Amino acid sequence: MGKALIISDDRELVKSVQELLKPAGHSLLAAGGIQKGWAAASQERVEAVLLFTRLPDGDGLALLPRLKQLPQNPEVIVIALKG
């Protein structure tokens, strides 16, 4: 099945997303910030990226252009939470 990447520092949210994807046979990689997210996305073949805007090392939107240039052309879902 597919592999997704979530770039978020919210561990509870990452765990919830993983629990949602697991029954469908999908795997989930997690990264807590922009730098680790880019490293994971450029080293692993992922079909989808859940990209949060508020990250400890900056605005996740800064990573969007690089993600869209990856050879696997993953679908990117940008998530902006208030709070």
Protein Blocks (a to p, Z undefined) as FASTA:
>chain_A
ZZdddddfbfklmmmmmmmmmmnopacdddfbfklmmmmmmmpccfbdcddfbdfkbcfk
lmmmmmmmpmklpaddddddeZZ
